[in-house]
Amino acid sequence: MRAFEVVETGPLALVQDLGRPGYAHLGVPPSGALDVPALKLANRLVGNDEAAAGVECLFGGLRLRATTSCTIAVTGVVVPVEVDGRPVGSHAPVWLAEGQVVAIGTPATGLRCYLAVSGGIAADPELGSRSRDVLSEIGPAPLKPGDVLPLGTPSLPGGADVVLPTIAPAELVVPVEPGPRAHWFEDLAAGLAKTWTVTAESNRVGLRLDGPALTRGDDYAEKELPSEGLLTGAVQVPPNGLPVVFLADHPTTGGYPVAAVVRRASLPALAQARPGTLLRFHSSTKVWNR
């Protein structure tokens, strides 16, 4: 049987593919890899379809033993990678012989790394995806030592063998567009453009921020809002005025106003924003207070 045996997991290791969009009407988030380009790249490096399932590893510490020969690649932020204690580096295809152990160290910047293996992780899909959804608890359970991950059948030779890795910056400027409730807030564009700090309460559901609270306008200070649909990248503002940026495992509805929406191209950078990262929102549009 082609498989990986889990030796260690680090803080959190999850099976992820590109998610299960299209189930919001059932209350199921899209889920999937938070850093989509990183997973797609890892799959290309080992010859998989970009949508194949891999392992999303939070802050390193993952160790897997191969029960068969295979090719792996680790992407995301720069991270030490070793095979049987020998450094091999990230962002390149690496061949493993049967019995060899691949170990992912701790990244110097950012949060998440992605390990792809030739053939992909062949865990049982749920609702068409092998992704773990931490909010709904759908999909393969978080990895633990002793787990055996079945692998699919390799189909293609590996891709490019030299790739520039990602360095997660200490400060992000995140492009946004006005949300459906932008007009609820006083001088929202200026408020969002101030410096926010990513907090330790952030996870795959959402990025929680600390900083100068956003203030509602007088006409909306006490206004209630029925639950309405949410999408990935929505910037919701609870009563304390501190924004939450929803990520892939977000709820499908919410009762607090959505002030802005992060552009999809910026979501991978948010996936790598560790606690303490500084963040400012920016928009080129002038349509904020309608």
C-alpha positions as CSV (number, residue, x, y, z in Angstrom):
1,M,0.0,0.0,0.0
2,R,1.3,3.4,-0.9
3,A,1.1,5.5,2.2
4,F,2.6,7.9,4.7
5,E,2.9,7.1,8.4
6,V,2.5,10.1,10.6
7,V,5.4,10.3,13.1
8,E,4.8,13.9,14.5
9,T,2.4,16.6,13.6
10,G,3.6,19.9,15.1
11,P,0.9,22.3,16.4
12,L,-1.7,21.4,13.7
13,A,-1.5,19.4,10.4
14,L,-4.5,19.0,8.2
15,V,-5.3,17.4,4.9
16,Q,-6.4,20.1,2.5
17,D,-7.2,20.3,-1.2
18,L,-8.9,23.3,-3.0
19,G,-12.1,23.0,-0.9
20,R,-15.8,22.3,-1.4
21,P,-17.4,25.5,-2.8
22,G,-21.1,25.5,-3.6
23,Y,-22.5,24.3,-0.3
24,A,-23.2,27.6,1.5
25,H,-26.9,26.8,1.2
26,L,-26.3,23.9,3.5
27,G,-24.3,25.9,6.0
28,V,-21.0,24.4,4.8
29,P,-18.0,26.8,4.3
30,P,-15.7,26.4,1.2
31,S,-12.7,25.4,3.3
32,G,-9.6,24.2,1.5
33,A,-6.0,25.4,1.6
34,L,-5.6,28.9,3.0
35,D,-2.6,29.6,0.8
36,V,-4.0,28.3,-2.5
37,P,-1.0,29.2,-4.7
38,A,1.3,27.3,-2.3
39,L,-0.7,24.1,-2.5
40,K,-1.1,24.3,-6.3
41,L,2.7,24.9,-6.7
42,A,3.5,21.9,-4.5
43,N,1.3,19.7,-6.6
44,R,2.8,20.9,-9.8
45,L,6.3,20.2,-8.5
46,V,5.4,16.5,-7.9
47,G,3.4,16.0,-11.1
48,N,-0.1,16.1,-9.5
49,D,-3.2,17.9,-10.6
50,E,-3.3,21.2,-8.8
51,A,-6.4,20.2,-7.0
52,A,-4.8,17.1,-5.3
53,A,-4.9,16.9,-1.6
54,G,-1.8,17.6,0.4
55,V,-1.0,18.4,4.1
56,E,-1.3,22.0,5.4
57,C,1.2,22.3,8.3
58,L,0.9,25.1,10.9
59,F,4.3,26.3,12.2
60,G,6.3,23.2,11.2
61,G,7.0,20.1,13.2
62,L,5.6,17.6,10.8
63,R,7.4,14.3,10.3
64,L,6.1,11.6,7.9
65,R,7.6,8.2,7.0
66,A,7.1,6.9,3.5
67,T,6.0,3.3,3.1
68,T,6.9,3.4,-0.6
69,S,9.1,5.4,-2.9
70,C,7.5,8.7,-3.9
71,T,8.3,12.4,-4.7
72,I,7.4,15.2,-2.3
73,A,7.6,19.0,-2.3
74,V,7.2,21.5,0.5
75,T,6.0,25.0,-0.4
76,G,4.5,28.0,1.4
77,V,7.0,30.1,3.3
78,V,10.7,29.3,3.5
79,V,11.2,26.4,5.9
80,P,13.9,23.8,6.7
81,V,13.2,20.4,5.2
82,E,15.2,17.2,6.0
83,V,15.1,13.6,4.8
84,D,16.5,11.2,7.4
85,G,18.3,14.2,9.0
86,R,19.8,15.5,5.7
87,P,18.8,19.0,4.7
88,V,17.1,19.0,1.3
89,G,15.4,22.4,1.2
90,S,11.9,23.5,0.3
91,H,10.3,24.6,-3.0
92,A,11.8,21.7,-5.0
93,P,10.8,18.1,-5.7
94,V,12.6,15.6,-3.5
95,W,12.6,11.8,-4.0
96,L,12.0,9.5,-1.0
97,A,12.8,5.8,-0.8
98,E,10.7,3.4,1.2
99,G,11.2,3.9,4.9
100,Q,12.7,7.4,4.7
101,V,11.3,10.2,7.0
102,V,10.7,13.7,5.8
103,A,10.7,16.4,8.5
104,I,9.5,20.0,8.2
105,G,11.2,22.5,10.6
106,T,9.9,25.8,11.9
107,P,9.6,28.7,9.4
108,A,11.4,31.9,10.3
109,T,8.5,33.9,8.9
110,G,4.8,33.2,8.2
111,L,2.7,30.3,9.5
112,R,1.8,27.6,6.9
113,C,3.7,25.2,4.8
114,Y,2.2,22.7,2.3
115,L,3.5,19.2,1.6
116,A,2.4,17.5,-1.6
117,V,3.3,13.9,-2.6
118,S,3.1,12.2,-6.0
119,G,-0.3,10.7,-6.3
120,G,-1.8,13.0,-3.7
121,I,-3.3,12.2,-0.3
122,A,-6.1,9.7,-1.0
123,A,-8.2,10.2,2.2
124,D,-12.0,9.6,1.8
125,P,-13.7,12.7,0.4
126,E,-16.8,14.4,2.0
127,L,-19.0,16.5,-0.2
128,G,-16.5,16.2,-3.0
129,S,-13.5,17.4,-1.1
130,R,-10.7,15.9,1.1
131,S,-10.3,19.2,3.0
132,R,-10.7,19.5,6.8
133,D,-13.1,22.1,7.8
134,V,-12.3,23.1,11.4
135,L,-15.6,25.0,11.9
136,S,-18.0,22.3,10.7
137,E,-15.6,19.4,11.5
138,I,-16.1,17.9,8.0
139,G,-13.4,16.0,6.3
140,P,-10.3,14.1,7.6
141,A,-9.6,14.6,11.3
142,P,-6.5,16.6,12.2
143,L,-3.4,14.4,11.8
144,K,-2.0,12.6,14.9
145,P,1.0,10.3,15.4
146,G,0.3,6.8,14.2
147,D,-2.1,7.8,11.4
148,V,-1.6,6.2,8.0
149,L,-2.3,8.4,5.0
150,P,-3.1,6.5,1.9
151,L,-1.6,7.9,-1.3
152,G,-3.0,7.9,-4.8
153,T,-1.3,6.6,-8.0
154,P,1.3,8.9,-9.5
155,S,0.4,10.1,-13.0
156,L,2.8,12.7,-14.3
157,P,6.5,13.5,-13.9
158,G,7.4,16.4,-11.7
159,G,7.4,20.0,-12.9
160,A,9.8,22.9,-12.5
161,D,12.7,22.1,-10.1
162,V,13.7,25.7,-9.1
163,V,11.1,28.0,-7.5
164,L,11.6,31.2,-5.5
165,P,10.1,30.7,-2.0
166,T,7.8,33.1,-0.2
167,I,9.0,35.4,2.6
168,A,6.1,36.5,4.8
169,P,6.5,40.2,5.6
170,A,6.1,41.7,9.0
171,E,3.7,44.3,7.7
172,L,0.9,43.8,5.1
173,V,-1.0,46.3,3.0
174,V,-4.2,44.6,2.1
175,P,-6.4,45.8,-0.8
176,V,-10.1,45.9,0.0
177,E,-13.4,47.0,-1.6
178,P,-16.4,48.5,0.3
179,G,-18.7,45.9,1.9
180,P,-22.5,46.0,1.9
181,R,-22.5,47.9,5.3
182,A,-19.6,50.3,4.6
183,H,-22.0,53.2,5.1
184,W,-22.7,52.2,8.7
185,F,-19.3,53.5,9.8
186,E,-17.7,57.0,10.2
187,D,-14.8,57.7,7.8
188,L,-14.4,54.0,7.3
189,A,-11.6,54.2,4.7
190,A,-9.4,56.2,7.1
191,G,-10.2,53.9,9.9
192,L,-9.3,50.8,8.0
193,A,-6.1,52.4,6.8
194,K,-4.7,52.7,10.4
195,T,-2.4,50.0,11.6
196,W,-3.9,46.8,13.0
197,T,-2.2,43.9,14.7
198,V,-3.0,40.2,14.0
199,T,-3.9,38.5,17.3
200,A,-3.2,35.1,18.7
201,E,-6.9,34.3,18.5
202,S,-6.7,34.0,14.7
203,N,-7.2,30.7,13.0
204,R,-8.6,29.2,9.8
205,V,-12.0,30.6,10.5
206,G,-10.9,34.2,10.7
207,L,-8.1,36.7,11.3
208,R,-8.8,38.7,14.4
209,L,-7.3,42.2,14.6
210,D,-6.5,44.6,17.4
211,G,-6.1,48.4,17.0
212,P,-8.2,51.5,17.0
213,A,-11.9,50.5,17.1
214,L,-14.0,51.4,14.1
215,T,-17.0,53.7,15.0
216,R,-20.5,53.4,13.6
217,G,-22.3,56.6,12.4
218,D,-25.0,58.0,14.6
219,D,-27.8,56.6,12.5
220,Y,-26.4,53.0,12.9
221,A,-25.0,53.1,16.4
222,E,-27.8,50.9,17.9
223,K,-29.0,49.3,14.7
224,E,-29.5,45.5,14.6
225,L,-28.8,43.4,11.6
226,P,-30.4,40.0,10.6
227,S,-28.0,37.3,9.7
228,E,-26.9,37.5,6.1
229,G,-24.5,35.6,3.9
230,L,-20.8,35.8,4.2
231,L,-17.9,35.1,1.8
232,T,-14.2,34.4,2.2
233,G,-12.4,37.8,2.7
234,A,-15.4,39.5,4.4
235,V,-14.3,42.1,7.0
236,Q,-16.9,41.9,9.7
237,V,-17.0,44.4,12.5
238,P,-18.5,43.2,15.9
239,P,-19.7,45.6,18.6
240,N,-16.2,46.2,19.9
241,G,-15.2,47.8,16.6
242,L,-12.3,45.4,16.0
243,P,-12.5,43.7,12.6
244,V,-12.4,40.0,11.8
245,V,-11.3,39.0,8.3
246,F,-13.0,35.7,7.5
247,L,-10.9,33.0,5.9
248,A,-11.7,29.6,4.3
249,D,-13.5,27.9,7.2
250,H,-15.7,30.9,8.0
251,P,-19.4,30.6,8.9
252,T,-21.8,31.0,6.0
253,T,-23.9,33.7,7.7
254,G,-23.3,36.4,10.3
255,G,-25.2,39.1,12.2
256,Y,-22.6,41.8,12.3
257,P,-22.0,44.4,9.5
258,V,-19.5,43.6,6.8
259,A,-17.6,46.8,6.3
260,A,-15.2,45.7,3.5
261,V,-14.1,42.7,1.5
262,V,-10.5,41.6,0.9
263,R,-9.6,41.0,-2.7
264,R,-9.1,37.3,-3.5
265,A,-5.5,37.8,-4.6
266,S,-4.6,39.0,-1.1
267,L,-6.0,36.0,0.8
268,P,-2.8,33.9,0.6
269,A,-0.8,36.6,2.3
270,L,-3.4,36.6,5.2
271,A,-2.9,32.8,5.5
272,Q,0.8,33.5,6.4
273,A,0.1,36.4,8.8
274,R,1.3,35.1,12.2
275,P,0.3,36.9,15.5
276,G,2.0,40.2,15.8
277,T,2.0,40.9,12.0
278,L,1.0,44.6,11.3
279,L,-1.7,45.1,8.8
280,R,-3.3,48.1,7.0
281,F,-6.3,48.0,4.6
282,H,-6.2,50.0,1.4
283,S,-8.7,50.8,-1.4
284,S,-8.4,52.8,-4.6
285,T,-12.1,53.4,-4.8
286,K,-13.7,56.5,-3.3
287,V,-17.2,54.9,-2.8
288,W,-17.1,54.2,0.9
289,N,-20.0,56.3,2.4
290,R,-23.2,55.9,0.3
